[in-house]
Amino acid sequence: MSLMTWTKEQFATNVTQHDGEHQTIFAMVNQLHEYAGGTDRGAIGKQLDALIAYVAQHFGAEEANMIKCNYPDYKQHKQEHDKLVQTCLDLQAKFHAGKAEITPDTTMFVRDWLVNHIPNIDRRYGPALNGAGIA
């Protein structure tokens, strides 16, 4: 069963690239959530590493587009991204050192962050990016 489902009504930013990336992130989090229910550490670690790398790339793409259009809330938005990435990198290091586990609570934390961030923070950049020709 999926932990989260992307819907246009709830999560669309109207920036095609970023909406597609968000859908991929949802799928990756859902897979990690499934693994957290009892898959071996090797598979969990690979999925965790892939998810963190993809999210970092996605945040970079969002931030580059915000810079292109002189998005006024860029600094605050980037701070939100940086905080999540640091939390994830800390968890990743602890996991690979055998000092932490990835549990359903872990993936629910990520879900909660995403279902708050995308509709309440990311959606705000849609009109600015669209106005700069980024659709």
N, CA, C and O atoms as a MOPAC input file, in Angstrom:
PM7 MOZYME 1SCF
protein

 N      0.83700 1    -1.18400 1     0.00000 1
 C      0.00000 1     0.00000 1     0.00000 1
 C      0.88400 1     1.25000 1     0.00000 1
 O      1.87900 1     1.32000 1     0.72100 1
 N      0.51300 1     2.21300 1    -0.80100 1
 C      1.29300 1     3.44600 1    -0.91700 1
 C      1.16000 1     4.30400 1     0.33000 1
 O      0.08600 1     4.41200 1     0.92200 1
 N      2.25100 1     4.89800 1     0.70400 1
 C      2.26500 1     5.83700 1     1.82400 1
 C      1.65400 1     7.16400 1     1.39900 1
 O      0.99000 1     7.83600 1     2.18900 1
 N      1.88800 1     7.53700 1     0.13400 1
 C      1.39500 1     8.81400 1    -0.36200 1
 C      1.14900 1     8.73300 1    -1.85900 1
 O      1.79200 1     7.96500 1    -2.57400 1
 N      0.20600 1     9.54000 1    -2.31200 1
 C     -0.16500 1     9.56600 1    -3.72200 1
 C     -0.14800 1    11.00900 1    -4.20600 1
 O     -0.75000 1    11.88800 1    -3.59000 1
 N      0.54500 1    11.24500 1    -5.31600 1
 C      0.58400 1    12.58000 1    -5.90600 1
 C     -0.70500 1    12.79100 1    -6.69000 1
 O     -1.08100 1    11.95300 1    -7.50900 1
 N     -1.37700 1    13.89800 1    -6.44400 1
 C     -2.53100 1    14.28000 1    -7.25100 1
 C     -2.32900 1    15.72100 1    -7.70800 1
 O     -1.76600 1    16.54700 1    -6.99000 1
 N     -2.79500 1    15.99400 1    -8.90000 1
 C     -2.66800 1    17.34000 1    -9.45200 1
 C     -3.36000 1    18.36000 1    -8.54700 1
 O     -2.83500 1    19.44500 1    -8.29800 1
 N     -4.53800 1    17.99400 1    -8.06500 1
 C     -5.31400 1    18.91500 1    -7.23600 1
 C     -4.56600 1    19.30800 1    -5.96100 1
 O     -4.63500 1    20.45700 1    -5.52600 1
 N     -3.86200 1    18.36400 1    -5.37300 1
 C     -3.20400 1    18.63700 1    -4.10000 1
 C     -1.77700 1    19.16200 1    -4.25300 1
 O     -1.31800 1    19.95500 1    -3.43100 1
 N     -1.06700 1    18.72200 1    -5.31100 1
 C      0.37100 1    18.97100 1    -5.34100 1
 C      0.91300 1    19.68500 1    -6.58100 1
 O      2.10000 1    20.01100 1    -6.60500 1
 N      0.11100 1    19.93900 1    -7.59900 1
 C      0.64200 1    20.54100 1    -8.82700 1
 C      1.16200 1    21.95100 1    -8.57900 1
 O      0.50500 1    22.77400 1    -7.94100 1
 N      2.36200 1    22.20800 1    -9.10300 1
 C      2.95100 1    23.54800 1    -9.05500 1
 C      2.75600 1    24.26800 1   -10.38500 1
 O      3.00400 1    25.47000 1   -10.48800 1
 N      2.31700 1    23.53600 1   -11.39200 1
 C      2.17800 1    24.01700 1   -12.76500 1
 C      3.52500 1    24.29100 1   -13.42100 1
 O      3.61700 1    25.06700 1   -14.37200 1
 N      4.55600 1    23.65400 1   -12.90800 1
 C      5.87200 1    23.63700 1   -13.53600 1
 C      6.13300 1    22.16300 1   -13.84200 1
 O      6.42700 1    21.37300 1   -12.94500 1
 N      6.02000 1    21.80900 1   -15.11400 1
 C      6.03500 1    20.41000 1   -15.53500 1
 C      7.23100 1    19.64200 1   -14.99500 1
 O      7.07200 1    18.53700 1   -14.47700 1
 N      8.42000 1    20.20900 1   -15.10700 1
 C      9.62600 1    19.52400 1   -14.63800 1
 C      9.50800 1    19.17400 1   -13.15800 1
 O      9.77000 1    18.03800 1   -12.76100 1
 N      9.12100 1    20.13500 1   -12.36100 1
 C      9.08900 1    19.91900 1   -10.91600 1
 C      7.93200 1    19.01900 1   -10.49700 1
 O      8.06300 1    18.24400 1    -9.54900 1
 N      6.80400 1    19.11200 1   -11.19200 1
 C      5.70600 1    18.19400 1   -10.89100 1
 C      6.12000 1    16.75200 1   -11.18200 1
 O      5.79500 1    15.84600 1   -10.41400 1
 N      6.83200 1    16.54000 1   -12.28100 1
 C      7.32600 1    15.19700 1   -12.59800 1
 C      8.32300 1    14.70400 1   -11.56500 1
 O      8.29600 1    13.53900 1   -11.17000 1
 N      9.20100 1    15.59200 1   -11.13100 1
 C     10.17900 1    15.21800 1   -10.09800 1
 C      9.48500 1    14.88700 1    -8.78000 1
 O      9.87700 1    13.94900 1    -8.08600 1
 N      8.46100 1    15.65300 1    -8.43900 1
 C      7.71600 1    15.36600 1    -7.20600 1
 C      7.07000 1    13.98500 1    -7.28500 1
 O      7.06100 1    13.24400 1    -6.30200 1
 N      6.53400 1    13.64300 1    -8.44400 1
 C      5.92000 1    12.32100 1    -8.60100 1
 C      6.96200 1    11.21400 1    -8.42200 1
 O      6.68400 1    10.18600 1    -7.80600 1
 N      8.14800 1    11.43000 1    -8.95900 1
 C      9.23100 1    10.45100 1    -8.79100 1
 C      9.62200 1    10.33300 1    -7.32100 1
 O      9.83300 1     9.22700 1    -6.82200 1
 N      9.71900 1    11.45700 1    -6.63300 1
 C     10.05700 1    11.43500 1    -5.20300 1
 C      8.99800 1    10.66100 1    -4.42500 1
 O      9.33300 1     9.86200 1    -3.55000 1
 N      7.72800 1    10.88900 1    -4.73500 1
 C      6.66300 1    10.14600 1    -4.05000 1
 C      6.84900 1     8.64200 1    -4.26500 1
 O      6.72900 1     7.86100 1    -3.32100 1
 N      7.13700 1     8.24100 1    -5.49000 1
 C      7.32900 1     6.81500 1    -5.78500 1
 C      8.52300 1     6.25800 1    -5.01400 1
 O      8.46700 1     5.14300 1    -4.49700 1
 N      9.59400 1     7.02800 1    -4.93900 1
 C     10.79200 1     6.57600 1    -4.22300 1
 C     10.54100 1     6.47800 1    -2.71500 1
 O     11.01600 1     5.54400 1    -2.06800 1
 N      9.80500 1     7.42800 1    -2.15900 1
 C      9.46800 1     7.36700 1    -0.73300 1
 C      8.56000 1     6.16800 1    -0.46900 1
 O      8.73100 1     5.46200 1     0.52500 1
 N      7.59400 1     5.94100 1    -1.36300 1
 C      6.72100 1     4.77500 1    -1.21000 1
 C      7.52700 1     3.48300 1    -1.21200 1
 O      7.24500 1     2.57600 1    -0.42900 1
 N      8.52200 1     3.39100 1    -2.08000 1
 C      9.36200 1     2.19000 1    -2.13200 1
 C     10.17200 1     2.04700 1    -0.84600 1
 O     10.27300 1     0.95200 1    -0.29300 1
 N     10.74200 1     3.13900 1    -0.37500 1
 C     11.50100 1     3.08800 1     0.87700 1
 C     10.59300 1     2.67900 1     2.03700 1
 O     11.00000 1     1.90700 1     2.90600 1
 N      9.37400 1     3.19200 1     2.04900 1
 C      8.41500 1     2.83600 1     3.09700 1
 C      8.12200 1     1.33300 1     3.06700 1
 O      8.05800 1     0.68000 1     4.10800 1
 N      7.95000 1     0.80700 1     1.87200 1
 C      7.71200 1    -0.63500 1     1.73400 1
 C      8.90800 1    -1.42000 1     2.26800 1
 O      8.74000 1    -2.39600 1     2.99900 1
 N     10.10600 1    -0.99300 1     1.90200 1
 C     11.32000 1    -1.66700 1     2.37300 1
 C     11.46700 1    -1.56600 1     3.89300 1
 O     11.93500 1    -2.50600 1     4.53600 1
 N     11.07200 1    -0.44000 1     4.46000 1
 C     11.23500 1    -0.22200 1     5.90000 1
 C     10.41400 1    -1.20600 1     6.72000 1
 O     10.64000 1    -1.36700 1     7.92000 1
 N      9.47000 1    -1.85600 1     6.07500 1
 C      8.65400 1    -2.83400 1     6.77100 1
 C      9.32300 1    -4.17700 1     6.95300 1
 O      8.70000 1    -5.09300 1     7.49100 1
 N     10.58000 1    -4.33800 1     6.52400 1
 C     11.24000 1    -5.60400 1     6.77700 1
 C     12.24600 1    -6.06300 1     5.74700 1
 O     12.73600 1    -7.18800 1     5.84700 1
 N     12.57400 1    -5.25700 1     4.77000 1
 C     13.56900 1    -5.62100 1     3.76200 1
 C     14.97000 1    -5.53100 1     4.36700 1
 O     15.18900 1    -4.82200 1     5.34900 1
 N     15.90200 1    -6.25200 1     3.77400 1
 C     17.27100 1    -6.23800 1     4.30000 1
 C     17.90100 1    -4.84900 1     4.20000 1
 O     17.51500 1    -4.02900 1     3.36700 1
 N     18.87300 1    -4.61300 1     5.06400 1
 C     19.53600 1    -3.30600 1     5.14900 1
 C     20.17300 1    -2.88300 1     3.83600 1
 O     20.21400 1    -1.69300 1     3.52400 1
 N     20.67100 1    -3.84000 1     3.06400 1
 C     21.30900 1    -3.49300 1     1.79800 1
 C     20.34500 1    -2.80600 1     0.84900 1
 O     20.67900 1    -1.77700 1     0.26200 1
 N     19.15600 1    -3.36300 1     0.69300 1
 C     18.15000 1    -2.76900 1    -0.19100 1
 C     17.66600 1    -1.43300 1     0.35600 1
 O     17.46800 1    -0.47900 1    -0.39700 1
 N     17.48000 1    -1.37200 1     1.65900 1
 C     17.05600 1    -0.11000 1     2.27700 1
 C     18.11900 1     0.96400 1     2.04500 1
 O     17.79300 1     2.09600 1     1.68600 1
 N     19.37600 1     0.61400 1     2.24800 1
 C     20.46500 1     1.57100 1     2.05800 1
 C     20.54900 1     2.08600 1     0.63400 1
 O     20.74300 1     3.28100 1     0.41500 1
 N     20.40200 1     1.18500 1    -0.34400 1
 C     20.43800 1     1.61300 1    -1.74900 1
 C     19.29100 1     2.56700 1    -2.05700 1
 O     19.48400 1     3.57900 1    -2.73200 1
 N     18.09400 1     2.24400 1    -1.56000 1
 C     16.94000 1     3.10100 1    -1.82000 1
 C     17.09500 1     4.44100 1    -1.11300 1
 O     16.77000 1     5.48300 1    -1.68200 1
 N     17.58600 1     4.42300 1     0.11000 1
 C     17.82400 1     5.66000 1     0.85400 1
 C     18.82400 1     6.54200 1     0.11500 1
 O     18.59500 1     7.74000 1    -0.04900 1
 N     19.92300 1     5.95600 1    -0.33000 1
 C     20.94900 1     6.71300 1    -1.05300 1
 C     20.39200 1     7.30200 1    -2.34300 1
 O     20.65200 1     8.46200 1    -2.66600 1
 N     19.62100 1     6.49800 1    -3.08200 1
 C     19.04000 1     6.97000 1    -4.34300 1
 C     18.05700 1     8.10600 1    -4.09000 1
 O     18.04700 1     9.09500 1    -4.82200 1
 N     17.24000 1     7.96700 1    -3.06700 1
 C     16.25800 1     9.00200 1    -2.74500 1
 C     16.94100 1    10.31400 1    -2.36500 1
 O     16.56300 1    11.37500 1    -2.86000 1
 N     17.92800 1    10.24800 1    -1.50100 1
 C     18.61400 1    11.47500 1    -1.06900 1
 C     19.31400 1    12.14600 1    -2.24900 1
 O     19.26600 1    13.36900 1    -2.38000 1
 N     19.95500 1    11.36800 1    -3.09700 1
 C     20.62200 1    11.93600 1    -4.27700 1
 C     19.61000 1    12.59700 1    -5.20700 1
 O     19.85800 1    13.68400 1    -5.72800 1
 N     18.47100 1    11.94000 1    -5.41200 1
 C     17.45200 1    12.48900 1    -6.31000 1
 C     16.85400 1    13.76900 1    -5.72700 1
 O     16.66200 1    14.75100 1    -6.44400 1
 N     16.56500 1    13.75700 1    -4.44300 1
 C     15.99900 1    14.94800 1    -3.80300 1
 C     16.98100 1    16.11900 1    -3.89000 1
 O     16.57000 1    17.24700 1    -4.16100 1
 N     18.25700 1    15.86600 1    -3.66700 1
 C     19.26100 1    16.93300 1    -3.76900 1
 C     19.30300 1    17.50700 1    -5.18400 1
 O     19.39600 1    18.72200 1    -5.36000 1
 N     19.23500 1    16.63600 1    -6.19100 1
 C     19.21400 1    17.09300 1    -7.58600 1
 C     17.95500 1    17.91500 1    -7.84400 1
 O     18.01700 1    18.97000 1    -8.47500 1
 N     16.82300 1    17.43600 1    -7.35900 1
 C     15.55300 1    18.14200 1    -7.54800 1
 C     15.59000 1    19.52400 1    -6.88700 1
 O     15.18600 1    20.51700 1    -7.49200 1
 N     16.07400 1    19.58100 1    -5.65400 1
 C     16.16500 1    20.87300 1    -4.98000 1
 C     17.06300 1    21.82100 1    -5.76700 1
 O     16.75600 1    23.00800 1    -5.88700 1
 N     18.15700 1    21.31500 1    -6.29900 1
 C     19.04100 1    22.14100 1    -7.11700 1
 C     18.33800 1    22.69100 1    -8.34100 1
 O     18.53600 1    23.85000 1    -8.70400 1
 N     17.51400 1    21.86200 1    -8.98600 1
 C     16.77200 1    22.30500 1   -10.17000 1
 C     15.74600 1    23.37300 1    -9.79500 1
 O     15.61500 1    24.38200 1   -10.48900 1
 N     15.02500 1    23.15400 1    -8.70600 1
 C     14.06000 1    24.16500 1    -8.25500 1
 C     14.76600 1    25.48500 1    -7.95000 1
 O     14.32200 1    26.55300 1    -8.37000 1
 N     15.85500 1    25.39400 1    -7.22600 1
 C     16.57900 1    26.60100 1    -6.82300 1
 C     17.14900 1    27.34000 1    -8.02800 1
 O     17.12900 1    28.57100 1    -8.06400 1
 N     17.65400 1    26.60800 1    -9.00900 1
 C     18.17300 1    27.24600 1   -10.22600 1
 C     17.06300 1    27.99800 1   -10.94800 1
 O     17.27800 1    29.10900 1   -11.43300 1
 N     15.87900 1    27.40200 1   -11.02200 1
 C     14.76400 1    28.08000 1   -11.67900 1
 C     14.29200 1    29.29200 1   -10.88400 1
 O     13.89600 1    30.30100 1   -11.46700 1
 N     14.33300 1    29.20000 1    -9.56500 1
 C     13.95700 1    30.36100 1    -8.74800 1
 C     14.93900 1    31.51600 1    -8.96100 1
 O     14.53600 1    32.67800 1    -9.01400 1
 N     16.21700 1    31.19200 1    -9.08300 1
 C     17.22900 1    32.22100 1    -9.33900 1
 C     16.99100 1    32.85600 1   -10.70800 1
 O     17.08800 1    34.07500 1   -10.85100 1
 N     16.68100 1    32.03500 1   -11.71800 1
 C     16.44800 1    32.55300 1   -13.07800 1
 C     15.34900 1    33.60100 1   -13.11100 1
 O     15.42000 1    34.55300 1   -13.88900 1
 N     14.33700 1    33.43500 1   -12.27600 1
 C     13.21400 1    34.38200 1   -12.32400 1
 C     13.23200 1    35.36700 1   -11.15200 1
 O     12.24200 1    36.05300 1   -10.89400 1
 N     14.36600 1    35.43100 1   -10.44400 1
 C     14.48400 1    36.34000 1    -9.29500 1
 C     13.33100 1    36.15400 1    -8.30100 1
 O     12.73100 1    37.12500 1    -7.83900 1
 N     13.04000 1    34.90800 1    -7.98900 1
 C     11.94500 1    34.57600 1    -7.08100 1
 C     12.18800 1    35.21600 1    -5.71500 1
 O     13.22900 1    34.97600 1    -5.10300 1
 N     11.24700 1    36.02400 1    -5.22700 1
 C     11.49100 1    36.79100 1    -4.00100 1
 C     11.64200 1    35.94500 1    -2.72700 1
 O     12.28600 1    36.39200 1    -1.77800 1
 N     11.07700 1    34.76000 1    -2.68500 1
 C     11.17300 1    33.91100 1    -1.49100 1
 C     12.25800 1    32.85100 1    -1.61500 1
 O     12.25800 1    31.86400 1    -0.87900 1
 N     13.18700 1    33.05900 1    -2.55600 1
 C     14.23600 1    32.06400 1    -2.80500 1
 C     15.02700 1    31.71500 1    -1.54600 1
 O     15.22300 1    30.53700 1    -1.24800 1
 N     15.47800 1    32.71700 1    -0.81300 1
 C     16.35100 1    32.46900 1     0.34100 1
 C     15.65000 1    31.59500 1     1.38300 1
 O     16.23200 1    30.62800 1     1.87500 1
 N     14.42300 1    31.92800 1     1.71300 1
 C     13.65900 1    31.14600 1     2.69100 1
 C     13.41800 1    29.72400 1     2.17500 1
 O     13.53300 1    28.75300 1     2.92300 1
 N     13.08200 1    29.62000 1     0.89400 1
 C     12.81600 1    28.31800 1     0.28600 1
 C     14.07200 1    27.44300 1     0.34300 1
 O     14.00800 1    26.26700 1     0.70400 1
 N     15.20200 1    28.03100 1    -0.01500 1
 C     16.46400 1    27.28600 1     0.02000 1
 C     16.79400 1    26.83700 1     1.44000 1
 O     17.29800 1    25.73100 1     1.63600 1
 N     16.51900 1    27.67000 1     2.41800 1
 C     16.76500 1    27.28400 1     3.81300 1
 C     15.94000 1    26.05700 1     4.19800 1
 O     16.42900 1    25.17400 1     4.90400 1
 N     14.69400 1    26.00300 1     3.73700 1
 C     13.84600 1    24.82100 1     3.98500 1
 C     14.49500 1    23.58000 1     3.37200 1
 O     14.57900 1    22.53000 1     4.00900 1
 N     14.95000 1    23.71800 1     2.13000 1
 C     15.60800 1    22.60100 1     1.44600 1
 C     16.85700 1    22.16600 1     2.20100 1
 O     17.05800 1    20.98000 1     2.46400 1
 N     17.69300 1    23.14200 1     2.54400 1
 C     18.96400 1    22.83100 1     3.21100 1
 C     18.74200 1    22.10200 1     4.53200 1
 O     19.48000 1    21.17700 1     4.87100 1
 N     17.73600 1    22.51700 1     5.26400 1
 C     17.44500 1    21.88600 1     6.55500 1
 C     17.05200 1    20.42200 1     6.36300 1
 O     17.53100 1    19.55200 1     7.09000 1
 N     16.18000 1    20.14600 1     5.38600 1
 C     15.77800 1    18.75200 1     5.15000 1
 C     16.95600 1    17.92100 1     4.66600 1
 O     17.15700 1    16.79900 1     5.13100 1
 N     17.73400 1    18.45900 1     3.73900 1
 C     18.88300 1    17.70900 1     3.21900 1
 C     19.84200 1    17.37000 1     4.35100 1
 O     20.33000 1    16.24200 1     4.42200 1
 N     20.12100 1    18.31500 1     5.23500 1
 C     21.04000 1    18.03500 1     6.34200 1
 C     20.49000 1    16.95100 1     7.26200 1
 O     21.23200 1    16.07400 1     7.70500 1
 N     19.19900 1    17.01000 1     7.55000 1
 C     18.57000 1    15.97000 1     8.37300 1
 C     18.71700 1    14.60900 1     7.71200 1
 O     19.03500 1    13.62000 1     8.37300 1
 N     18.48300 1    14.56400 1     6.40100 1
 C     18.58100 1    13.30000 1     5.66100 1
 C     20.01500 1    12.79100 1     5.59600 1
 O     20.25500 1    11.59200 1     5.74100 1
 N     20.96800 1    13.68900 1     5.37900 1
 C     22.37500 1    13.27600 1     5.33400 1
 C     22.84100 1    12.74700 1     6.68700 1
 O     23.60300 1    11.78200 1     6.74900 1
 N     22.38800 1    13.37100 1     7.76000 1
 C     22.73300 1    12.88200 1     9.10000 1
 C     22.17100 1    11.48000 1     9.31800 1
 O     22.86500 1    10.59700 1     9.82100 1
 N     20.91300 1    11.28300 1     8.93900 1
 C     20.29300 1     9.96600 1     9.07300 1
 C     21.00900 1     8.93400 1     8.20900 1
 O     21.24800 1     7.80800 1     8.64400 1
 N     21.34800 1     9.32400 1     6.98800 1
 C     22.04900 1     8.42600 1     6.06600 1
 C     23.37800 1     7.96800 1     6.66900 1
 O     23.70100 1     6.78100 1     6.63100 1
 N     24.13800 1     8.89600 1     7.21800 1
 C     25.42900 1     8.55100 1     7.82700 1
 C     25.23700 1     7.60600 1     9.00700 1
 O     25.97400 1     6.63000 1     9.15100 1
 N     24.25700 1     7.89100 1     9.84600 1
 C     23.98900 1     7.02200 1    10.99700 1
 C     23.53200 1     5.63800 1    10.54300 1
 O     23.93700 1     4.62600 1    11.11500 1
 N     22.68800 1     5.59900 1     9.51300 1
 C     22.20900 1     4.30800 1     9.00200 1
 C     23.37900 1     3.46200 1     8.51000 1
 O     23.50000 1     2.29000 1     8.86800 1
 N     24.23600 1     4.06000 1     7.68900 1
 C     25.35900 1     3.30300 1     7.12100 1
 C     26.40700 1     2.93500 1     8.17200 1
 O     27.18700 1     2.00400 1     7.97100 1
 N     26.42800 1     3.66000 1     9.28700 1
 C     27.33500 1     3.32700 1    10.38800 1
 C     26.70600 1     2.31300 1    11.34800 1
 O     27.32800 1     1.91700 1    12.33400 1
 N     25.47400 1     1.89800 1    11.05600 1
 C     24.79300 1     0.93200 1    11.91200 1
 C     24.22400 1     1.53000 1    13.18300 1
 O     23.90200 1     0.80300 1    14.12300 1
 N     24.09500 1     2.85700 1    13.22000 1
 C     23.62500 1     3.53800 1    14.43100 1
 C     22.17700 1     4.01300 1    14.32800 1
 O     21.66900 1     4.65000 1    15.25100 1
 N     21.51100 1     3.70900 1    13.21600 1
 C     20.11000 1     4.10500 1    13.03800 1
 C     19.44900 1     3.13200 1    12.07300 1
 O     20.11000 1     2.48400 1    11.26200 1
 N     18.14800 1     3.04800 1    12.17800 1
 C     17.35300 1     2.22100 1    11.27600 1
 C     16.40400 1     3.11800 1    10.49500 1
 O     16.06100 1     4.21700 1    10.93200 1
 N     15.99200 1     2.63600 1     9.34200 1
 C     14.94500 1     3.30400 1     8.58000 1
 C     13.66700 1     2.53800 1     8.89200 1
 O     13.54300 1     1.35600 1     8.57200 1
 N     12.72800 1     3.22000 1     9.51400 1
 C     11.48600 1     2.59100 1     9.94300 1
 C     10.30800 1     3.26700 1     9.24000 1
 O     10.48600 1     4.30000 1     8.59400 1
 N      9.12100 1     2.70100 1     9.35600 1
 C      7.95700 1     3.41000 1     8.82000 1
 C      7.80600 1     4.81900 1     9.39800 1
 O      7.32300 1     5.71600 1     8.70600 1
 N      8.20800 1     5.02800 1    10.64900 1
 C      8.15500 1     6.38500 1    11.21700 1
 C      9.07100 1     7.34600 1    10.46100 1
 O      8.75200 1     8.52500 1    10.30600 1
 N     10.20500 1     6.83800 1     9.99400 1
 C     11.13500 1     7.66300 1     9.21800 1
 C     10.47300 1     8.12600 1     7.92900 1
 O     10.51300 1     9.31000 1     7.59300 1
 N      9.86500 1     7.19200 1     7.21300 1
 C      9.24800 1     7.55200 1     5.93400 1
 C      8.00700 1     8.41600 1     6.15100 1
 O      7.66700 1     9.23800 1     5.30100 1
 N      7.33600 1     8.23400 1     7.27600 1
 C      6.18700 1     9.09200 1     7.57200 1
 C      6.63500 1    10.52700 1     7.86400 1
 O      5.91000 1    11.47300 1     7.55500 1
 N      7.81500 1    10.69600 1     8.45100 1
 C      8.38100 1    12.03600 1     8.64300 1
 C      8.60100 1    12.70100 1     7.28100 1
 O      8.25200 1    13.86700 1     7.09400 1
 N      9.17800 1    11.96200 1     6.33800 1
 C      9.42700 1    12.50700 1     5.00100 1
 C      8.10000 1    12.83800 1     4.32500 1
 O      7.94900 1    13.90100 1     3.72300 1
 N      7.13400 1    11.91600 1     4.42800 1
 C      5.81300 1    12.17700 1     3.85200 1
 C      5.23100 1    13.46300 1     4.41800 1
 O      4.76300 1    14.31800 1     3.66600 1
 N      5.25500 1    13.60400 1     5.73200 1
 C      4.67000 1    14.79200 1     6.35600 1
 C      5.35500 1    16.06800 1     5.87200 1
 O      4.69600 1    17.08200 1     5.64300 1
 N      6.68300 1    16.01400 1     5.71600 1
 C      7.40900 1    17.18100 1     5.22300 1
 C      6.94900 1    17.51900 1     3.80800 1
 O      6.67100 1    18.67900 1     3.50400 1
 N      6.86800 1    16.50900 1     2.94400 1
 C      6.48900 1    16.73900 1     1.55000 1
 C      5.05600 1    17.23200 1     1.41200 1
 O      4.79700 1    18.16400 1     0.65200 1
 N      4.12100 1    16.62100 1     2.13600 1
 C      2.72300 1    17.01700 1     1.97600 1
 C      2.44700 1    18.38800 1     2.59000 1
 O      1.39500 1    18.97500 1     2.33400 1
 N      3.36700 1    18.90000 1     3.38700 1
 C      3.28100 1    20.27900 1     3.85000 1
 C      4.02700 1    21.21300 1     2.89000 1
 O      3.49800 1    22.25200 1     2.49500 1
 N      5.23800 1    20.84500 1     2.52400 1
 C      6.10500 1    21.71500 1     1.73300 1
 C      5.57100 1    21.96700 1     0.31900 1
 O      5.52600 1    23.11500 1    -0.12500 1
 N      5.17400 1    20.92800 1    -0.37800 1
 C      4.78200 1    21.11700 1    -1.78400 1
 C      3.56000 1    22.02500 1    -1.91500 1
 O      3.63000 1    23.01000 1    -2.65000 1
 N      2.43600 1    21.74100 1    -1.23500 1
 C      1.28100 1    22.62400 1    -1.42700 1
 C      1.43600 1    24.01200 1    -0.81000 1
 O      0.86300 1    24.97800 1    -1.31500 1
 N      2.19700 1    24.12100 1     0.26700 1
 C      2.28000 1    25.39800 1     0.98100 1
 C      3.49000 1    26.25800 1     0.62300 1
 O      3.45600 1    27.47500 1     0.80700 1
 N      4.54600 1    25.64800 1     0.12000 1
 C      5.76700 1    26.38800 1    -0.21200 1
 C      6.03900 1    26.33600 1    -1.71700 1
 O      6.18000 1    27.37800 1    -2.35700 1
 N      6.11400 1    25.13300 1    -2.28400 1
 C      6.44600 1    25.00200 1    -3.70600 1
 C      5.39600 1    25.63100 1    -4.61600 1
 O      5.74700 1    26.25700 1    -5.61600 1
 N      4.14400 1    25.47900 1    -4.29500 1
 C      3.09600 1    26.02600 1    -5.16200 1
 C      3.23800 1    27.53000 1    -5.35800 1
 O      2.80200 1    28.06700 1    -6.37600 1
 N      3.83400 1    28.19900 1    -4.40900 1
 C      4.00400 1    29.65300 1    -4.50900 1
 C      4.90900 1    30.05100 1    -5.66800 1
 O      4.73200 1    31.12500 1    -6.24400 1
 N      5.88700 1    29.19400 1    -6.02400 1
 C      6.80400 1    29.58800 1    -7.09900 1
 C      6.20400 1    29.39100 1    -8.48400 1
 O      6.72800 1    29.93600 1    -9.45500 1
 N      5.12800 1    28.63400 1    -8.60500 1
 C      4.53400 1    28.35000 1    -9.91000 1
 C      4.27200 1    29.58400 1   -10.75400 1
 O      4.76100 1    29.65700 1   -11.88100 1
 N      3.51500 1    30.56200 1   -10.25300 1
 C      3.24100 1    31.74900 1   -11.06000 1
 C      4.50600 1    32.51600 1   -11.45500 1
 O      4.60000 1    33.00400 1   -12.58100 1
 N      5.46700 1    32.62700 1   -10.55700 1
 C      6.70500 1    33.35100 1   -10.86900 1
 C      7.49800 1    32.63500 1   -11.95200 1
 O      7.97800 1    33.26600 1   -12.89300 1
 N      7.63600 1    31.31600 1   -11.82400 1
 C      8.37400 1    30.55400 1   -12.83400 1
 C      7.63400 1    30.57100 1   -14.16200 1
 O      8.25000 1    30.74500 1   -15.21300 1
 N      6.31400 1    30.39200 1   -14.12500 1
 C      5.52800 1    30.43900 1   -15.35600 1
 C      5.65800 1    31.80400 1   -16.02900 1
 O      5.77100 1    31.88900 1   -17.25100 1
 N      5.64100 1    32.87300 1   -15.22700 1
 C      5.78000 1    34.22700 1   -15.76500 1
 C      7.12700 1    34.47400 1   -16.41700 1
 O      7.25900 1    35.34800 1   -17.27300 1
 N      8.13300 1    33.69700 1   -16.00800 1
 C      9.47500 1    33.80500 1   -16.59800 1
 C      9.65900 1    32.81600 1   -17.74800 1
 O     10.76900 1    32.62900 1   -18.24700 1
 N      8.55500 1    32.18200 1   -18.16500 1
 C      8.62400 1    31.25000 1   -19.28900 1
 C      9.03500 1    29.84100 1   -18.90600 1
 O      9.33800 1    29.02800 1   -19.77900 1
 N      9.05100 1    29.54000 1   -17.62300 1
 C      9.38800 1    28.19300 1   -17.15600 1
 C      8.07200 1    27.49600 1   -16.84700 1
 O      7.41600 1    27.77400 1   -15.84300 1
 N      7.71000 1    26.59000 1   -17.73100 1
 C      6.41100 1    25.91300 1   -17.56900 1
 C      6.64600 1    24.51200 1   -17.22900 1
 O      5.69500 1    23.75300 1   -17.04700 1

